[in-house]
Amino acid sequence: MLTNYDMDSTTPFAVLLLGQPTLRKRMKHGVLAALDQRISISYQMPPMTKEETASYIKHHLTIAGRSDPLFSDDAVDLIHLTSRGLPRSVNTIALQSLIAAFADEKSIVDESSTRLAITETHATE
């Protein structure tokens, strides 16, 4: 109804719709199909590469005030592999890895801490 309301050259209407990859699938089917037909521009963000994932983690640590490495290269590789480069999954696994390393009184997040974090995060899904 919003897309049909008084639409002419004097009343432009724009909506920015953001969501998870499943949103695209939901838009194609059922009651949202009519809305999907009215979308003129669509963009899907590709997963991050391994280098982008490492940079993403480093950037977040820098914002938090950490300048020296906190994650081992093996841990970052495992985070990337398990998350498939999806930012939300990277965040979840990295946070759980930090908690696991803290619980084991480690000064750096290593592969074993990350494996433990992955076990914990995937057990709840």
C-alpha positions in Angstrom: 0.0 0.0 0.0 2.9 2.4 0.8 4.3 2.0 -2.8 0.9 3.0 -4.3 0.1 5.9 -2.1 -0.1 9.2 -4.0 3.0 8.4 -6.0 3.8 11.1 -8.6 6.7 13.4 -9.5 6.0 15.7 -6.6 5.9 13.1 -3.8 8.9 10.8 -4.3 9.1 7.8 -1.9 12.2 5.7 -1.2 12.7 2.8 1.2 16.0 1.2 2.0 15.5 -2.4 2.9 18.4 -4.3 4.6 18.5 -7.8 5.8 20.1 -11.2 6.0 20.6 -13.4 2.9 17.3 -15.1 3.7 15.4 -11.9 3.2 16.0 -12.1 -0.6 14.5 -15.6 -0.6 11.5 -14.5 1.4 10.9 -11.5 -0.9 10.5 -13.8 -3.9 7.7 -15.9 -2.5 4.3 -15.4 -0.9 2.8 -12.1 0.1 6.0 -10.2 -0.4 6.3 -11.0 -4.1 4.4 -7.8 -5.1 6.8 -5.7 -3.0 9.8 -7.5 -4.6 8.5 -6.5 -8.0 8.7 -2.9 -7.1 12.4 -2.9 -6.0 14.4 -1.1 -8.6 17.9 -1.5 -7.2 19.2 -4.5 -5.4 22.7 -5.3 -4.0 24.0 -8.4 -2.2 27.2 -7.9 -0.2 29.6 -10.8 -1.0 31.3 -12.6 1.9 34.6 -11.3 3.0 37.9 -12.8 1.8 40.3 -14.2 4.4 42.3 -11.0 4.2 39.2 -8.9 4.6 38.2 -11.0 7.6 41.6 -10.4 9.2 41.4 -6.7 8.5 37.8 -6.6 9.9 38.9 -8.2 13.2 42.0 -6.0 13.4 39.8 -2.9 12.8 37.4 -3.8 15.5 40.3 -4.4 17.9 41.8 -1.0 17.0 38.5 0.7 17.7 38.4 -1.0 21.1 41.9 0.4 21.8 44.0 -2.7 21.1 47.0 -2.0 18.9 49.0 -5.2 19.2 47.8 -8.6 17.8 45.3 -10.4 19.9 44.3 -13.2 17.5 46.8 -15.7 16.2 46.9 -16.1 12.4 45.6 -19.7 12.8 42.6 -18.4 14.9 41.8 -15.8 12.3 42.0 -18.4 9.5 39.6 -20.7 11.4 37.2 -17.9 12.2 37.1 -17.0 8.5 36.6 -20.6 7.4 33.8 -21.3 9.9 32.0 -18.0 9.4 32.3 -18.2 5.6 33.3 -14.6 5.7 29.9 -13.4 6.9 30.4 -10.4 9.3 27.8 -11.4 11.9 29.3 -14.9 12.2 32.8 -13.4 12.4 31.6 -11.2 15.2 30.0 -14.1 17.1 32.9 -16.5 16.8 35.5 -13.8 17.5 33.6 -12.8 20.7 33.3 -16.4 21.9 37.0 -17.0 21.1 37.9 -14.0 23.3 35.8 -15.4 26.1 37.3 -18.9 25.7 40.9 -17.4 25.8 40.0 -15.3 28.8 38.6 -18.3 30.6 41.9 -20.2 29.9 43.9 -17.2 31.1 45.6 -16.9 27.7 47.0 -13.6 26.5 46.3 -14.3 22.9 43.4 -16.0 21.2 44.8 -19.1 19.6 43.3 -21.9 17.4 42.3 -24.0 20.4 40.3 -21.1 21.9 38.6 -20.6 18.6 37.8 -24.3 18.2 36.2 -24.3 21.7 34.2 -21.2 20.7 33.0 -22.8 17.5 31.9 -25.9 19.4 30.0 -23.6 21.9 28.4 -21.4 19.2 27.4 -24.3 17.0 26.0 -26.4 19.8 23.4 -23.7 20.5 22.2 -23.4 16.9 
